[in-house]
């Protein structure tokens, strides 16, 4: 899943980089607390983060994403005395037995993230499995099978 803090540039511009940095810290703490030890989480740059949830169903990925979103909203209502009301938009892609390559996973999660932002922000969207499978059938370069996939393993990004 890709996670992007909403309107981060305007918050940085209005309240300063120290408040922006604190928002990033709050988000990382809240998101990390919603994930398991086996999940991977990190900052890609700016206000964008990524999480890889190992062996996760679609339902659990959506629940975790919404938990992260709600947790951050609650924690970032006020930052260092400022009424910030921080929110996050999240895009999810699920990869089952035909595991996609990392760049394809990120591209599909990015499309879902854009849909979340276009639909008003502070929401979770999931990539359409039909579009992903269509890309596999057509041999789209961004959609690759991974030779390291274990049968029956699910990943959410």
Secondary structure, 3 states (H helix, E strand, C coil): CEEEECCHHHHHHHHCHHHHHHHHHHHHHHHHHHCCCCCEEEEEECCEEEEEEECCCHHHHHHHHHHHHHHHHHHCCCECCECCCCCEEEEECEECCCCECHHHHHHHHHHHHHHHHHCCCCCEEECCHHHHHHHHHHCCCCCCECCCCCCCCCEEC
